[in-house]
């Protein structure tokens, strides 16, 4: 019989923000443990998001699996 490992949730599920900056043209996926909205590009600091694209797509959550053979790996589930 397969024994299921104990899973501990370390953070609440949060949204992944996808940003395409209109200034530096970088495409980024931003995963942060906060409900705050995106106010600027984290790469170049551009704050005029009218010429940028911001979308909420997907989600993430940090969990820890307890499995004796491998220690306590921490996973980011997306």
GROMACS elastic network, one bead per residue, 0.5 to 0.9 nm:
[ bonds ]
;  ai    aj funct       b0    kb
    4     7     6  0.88532   500
    4    67     6  0.86017   500
    5    65     6  0.63459   500
    5    66     6  0.55318   500
    5    67     6  0.54943   500
    5    68     6  0.85834   500
    6    64     6  0.83952   500
    6    65     6  0.59772   500
    6    66     6  0.52551   500
    6    67     6  0.73970   500
    7    63     6  0.67698   500
    7    64     6  0.56918   500
    7    66     6  0.62354   500
    8    62     6  0.89147   500
    8    63     6  0.56616   500
    8    64     6  0.51290   500
    8    65     6  0.64640   500
    8    66     6  0.79540   500
    9    12     6  0.73606   500
    9    61     6  0.77592   500
    9    62     6  0.64208   500
    9    64     6  0.64319   500
    9    65     6  0.89236   500
   10    61     6  0.77246   500
   10    62     6  0.54000   500
   10    63     6  0.52214   500
   10    64     6  0.68917   500
   10    74     6  0.88712   500
   11    14     6  0.84149   500
   11    33     6  0.74538   500
   11    61     6  0.59054   500
   11    62     6  0.53615   500
   11    63     6  0.71372   500
   12    33     6  0.78774   500
   12    60     6  0.84913   500
   12    61     6  0.60749   500
   12    62     6  0.76372   500
   13    33     6  0.83771   500
   13    59     6  0.65621   500
   13    60     6  0.55974   500
   13    62     6  0.78435   500
   14    31     6  0.75217   500
   14    32     6  0.73752   500
   14    33     6  0.65064   500
   14    34     6  0.72927   500
   14    35     6  0.74137   500
   14    58     6  0.86599   500
   14    59     6  0.54350   500
   14    60     6  0.55523   500
   14    61     6  0.65180   500
   15    30     6  0.86947   500
   15    31     6  0.69107   500
   15    32     6  0.80726   500
   15    33     6  0.88237   500
   15    34     6  0.88862   500
   15    35     6  0.80863   500
   15    56     6  0.63561   500
   15    57     6  0.67956   500
   15    58     6  0.60359   500
   15    60     6  0.64736   500
   16    29     6  0.64859   500
   16    30     6  0.56874   500
   16    32     6  0.76794   500
   16    55     6  0.84622   500
   16    56     6  0.58597   500
   16    57     6  0.56004   500
   16    58     6  0.54472   500
   16    60     6  0.67250   500
   16    78     6  0.86633   500
   17    28     6  0.81374   500
   17    29     6  0.56996   500
   17    30     6  0.50136   500
   17    31     6  0.65558   500
   17    32     6  0.87778   500
   17    37     6  0.88108   500
   17    38     6  0.78819   500
   17    54     6  0.67936   500
   17    55     6  0.57124   500
   17    57     6  0.61940   500
   17    58     6  0.80466   500
   17    59     6  0.85880   500
   18    27     6  0.73080   500
   18    28     6  0.57307   500
   18    30     6  0.62323   500
   18    31     6  0.89431   500
   18    53     6  0.78515   500
   18    54     6  0.56255   500
   18    55     6  0.51219   500
   18    56     6  0.61662   500
   18    57     6  0.67552   500
   19    26     6  0.79115   500
   19    27     6  0.57110   500
   19    28     6  0.51987   500
   19    29     6  0.63869   500
   19    30     6  0.75775   500
   19    38     6  0.86050   500
   19    41     6  0.76222   500
   19    52     6  0.72365   500
   19    53     6  0.56219   500
   19    55     6  0.65994   500
   19    56     6  0.89002   500
   20    23     6  0.89807   500
   20    24     6  0.86786   500
   20    25     6  0.62553   500
   20    26     6  0.57408   500
   20    28     6  0.64258   500
   20    29     6  0.89678   500
   20    41     6  0.85456   500
   20    52     6  0.56713   500
   20    53     6  0.50063   500
   20    54     6  0.65506   500
   20    55     6  0.89438   500
   21    24     6  0.58288   500
   21    26     6  0.55855   500
   21    27     6  0.66053   500
   21    28     6  0.82870   500
   21    40     6  0.86680   500
   21    41     6  0.63363   500
   21    43     6  0.89283   500
   21    44     6  0.86835   500
   21    46     6  0.76005   500
   21    49     6  0.74765   500
   21    51     6  0.75546   500
   21    53     6  0.65987   500
   21    54     6  0.83430   500
   22    25     6  0.53906   500
   22    26     6  0.80441   500
   22    46     6  0.82317   500
   22    48     6  0.82217   500
   22    49     6  0.74286   500
   22    50     6  0.83013   500
   22    51     6  0.51057   500
   22    53     6  0.75090   500
   23    26     6  0.82395   500
   23    41     6  0.87744   500
   23    44     6  0.79113   500
   23    46     6  0.65297   500
   23    48     6  0.85801   500
   23    51     6  0.79329   500
   23    52     6  0.77268   500
   24    41     6  0.86692   500
   24    43     6  0.80722   500
   24    44     6  0.66249   500
   24    46     6  0.81208   500
   25    52     6  0.85976   500
   26    41     6  0.88544   500
   26    43     6  0.79601   500
   28    41     6  0.88552   500
   28    42     6  0.88846   500
   28    43     6  0.88436   500
   30    38     6  0.89537   500
   30    42     6  0.88613   500
   31    34     6  0.86517   500
   31    59     6  0.79798   500
   31    60     6  0.71682   500
   32    35     6  0.80905   500
   32    36     6  0.88686   500
   32    60     6  0.89246   500
   33    61     6  0.88254   500
   34    37     6  0.85527   500
   36    39     6  0.87247   500
   38    41     6  0.77687   500
   38    42     6  0.89471   500
   38    49     6  0.89047   500
   38    54     6  0.79485   500
   39    42     6  0.89501   500
   39    46     6  0.87094   500
   39    47     6  0.61012   500
   39    48     6  0.84614   500
   39    49     6  0.75360   500
   40    43     6  0.87172   500
   40    44     6  0.82795   500
   40    45     6  0.55030   500
   40    46     6  0.53182   500
   40    48     6  0.72545   500
   40    49     6  0.69374   500
   41    44     6  0.57196   500
   41    46     6  0.52119   500
   41    47     6  0.65353   500
   41    48     6  0.89814   500
   41    49     6  0.83124   500
   42    45     6  0.55685   500
   42    46     6  0.80078   500
   43    46     6  0.82296   500
   46    49     6  0.75610   500
   47    50     6  0.87154   500
   48    51     6  0.65524   500
   48    52     6  0.73787   500
   49    53     6  0.70763   500
   49    54     6  0.78408   500
   50    53     6  0.77469   500
   56    59     6  0.85117   500
   58    78     6  0.69717   500
   59    77     6  0.80794   500
   59    78     6  0.55760   500
   60    76     6  0.64876   500
   60    77     6  0.52909   500
   61    75     6  0.82288   500
   61    76     6  0.56586   500
   61    77     6  0.52261   500
   61    78     6  0.67750   500
   62    74     6  0.70382   500
   62    75     6  0.57346   500
   62    77     6  0.62202   500
   63    73     6  0.86891   500
   63    74     6  0.58680   500
   63    75     6  0.53404   500
   63    76     6  0.63776   500
   63    77     6  0.72840   500
   64    72     6  0.64636   500
   64    73     6  0.58946   500
   64    75     6  0.60008   500
   64    76     6  0.87081   500
   65    71     6  0.85590   500
   65    72     6  0.58144   500
   65    73     6  0.59056   500
   65    74     6  0.65997   500
   65    75     6  0.76778   500
   66    70     6  0.81384   500
   66    71     6  0.67601   500
   66    72     6  0.50600   500
   66    73     6  0.72870   500
   67    70     6  0.57818   500
   67    71     6  0.60165   500
   67    72     6  0.64358   500
   67    73     6  0.82370   500
   68    71     6  0.55039   500
   68    72     6  0.77131   500
   70    73     6  0.71332   500
